[in-house]
Amino acid sequence: MINNNQGKMLRSLLDKPSNKINLDRLIEEENGRRNLLIEPTEVMFKTKNHFQKQLRMRHFKLELLENKWKEIYRPKKAIEAE
């Protein structure tokens, strides 16, 4: 058991529940109508698109921030841009 599934063993020792999300259905709303999507490839595609749009890089105007925040959000010289 130790060599095969270390994660399962640790969850068991720590008495942690294994909570998993099963995305096999999705409700989509378009023009005030709700559609139930059950096709696995379509569900995964729509889910992926949703999270890509939610977690995109935000652009803001540094000039509008207060002076104390300008220094916090200024790029660090010790960190390379890549």
C-alpha positions as CSV (number, residue, x, y, z in Angstrom):
1,M,0.0,0.0,0.0
2,I,2.8,2.4,0.8
3,N,4.5,2.0,-2.6
4,N,1.3,2.0,-4.7
5,N,-1.0,4.8,-3.3
6,Q,0.7,7.1,-0.9
7,G,-2.0,9.8,-1.1
8,K,-4.7,7.4,-0.1
9,M,-2.6,6.2,2.8
10,L,-1.9,9.7,4.0
11,R,-5.6,10.6,3.8
12,S,-6.4,7.5,5.9
13,L,-3.8,8.3,8.5
14,L,-4.8,11.9,8.8
15,D,-8.5,11.0,8.7
16,K,-9.1,13.4,5.9
17,P,-12.2,13.0,3.7
18,S,-11.7,12.6,0.0
19,N,-13.9,15.3,-1.6
20,K,-14.1,15.1,-5.4
21,I,-16.1,17.1,-7.9
22,N,-17.7,15.2,-10.7
23,L,-18.5,17.4,-13.7
24,D,-20.8,15.3,-15.8
25,R,-23.5,17.9,-16.3
26,L,-23.7,21.6,-16.7
27,I,-26.5,24.1,-16.8
28,E,-25.9,26.9,-19.3
29,E,-28.0,30.0,-19.5
30,E,-28.4,31.8,-22.9
31,N,-30.9,34.6,-23.6
32,G,-32.9,33.8,-20.4
33,R,-33.2,30.1,-21.3
34,R,-31.5,27.3,-19.4
35,N,-29.9,24.3,-21.2
36,L,-28.7,21.1,-19.6
37,L,-25.5,19.9,-21.1
38,I,-24.7,16.2,-20.7
39,E,-22.2,15.5,-23.5
40,P,-18.9,15.0,-21.7
41,T,-16.7,16.8,-24.3
42,E,-19.1,19.8,-24.4
43,V,-19.2,20.0,-20.6
44,M,-15.4,19.9,-20.2
45,F,-15.0,22.5,-23.0
46,K,-17.6,24.9,-21.5
47,T,-16.0,24.4,-18.0
48,K,-12.5,25.1,-19.3
49,N,-13.7,28.3,-21.1
50,H,-15.4,29.5,-18.0
51,F,-12.4,29.2,-15.8
52,Q,-10.1,30.7,-18.4
53,K,-12.3,33.8,-18.6
54,Q,-12.6,34.1,-14.8
55,L,-8.8,33.7,-14.1
56,R,-7.4,36.0,-16.8
57,M,-4.8,38.6,-16.1
58,R,-6.4,41.9,-14.9
59,H,-5.2,45.2,-16.4
60,F,-5.5,48.3,-14.3
61,K,-4.3,51.9,-14.4
62,L,-1.5,52.4,-12.0
63,E,-2.0,56.2,-12.0
64,L,-5.4,55.9,-10.4
65,L,-4.0,54.1,-7.3
66,E,-3.1,55.9,-4.2
67,N,0.6,56.6,-3.6
68,K,1.1,53.9,-1.0
69,W,-0.3,51.3,-3.3
70,K,1.9,52.4,-6.2
71,E,5.0,51.1,-4.5
72,I,3.3,47.8,-3.6
73,Y,2.2,47.1,-7.2
74,R,5.4,48.4,-8.8
75,P,7.3,45.5,-10.5
76,K,10.2,44.2,-8.4
77,K,13.6,44.7,-9.8
78,A,14.9,41.4,-8.4
79,I,12.3,39.4,-10.2
80,E,12.8,38.7,-13.9
81,A,9.8,39.4,-16.2
82,E,9.8,35.9,-17.7
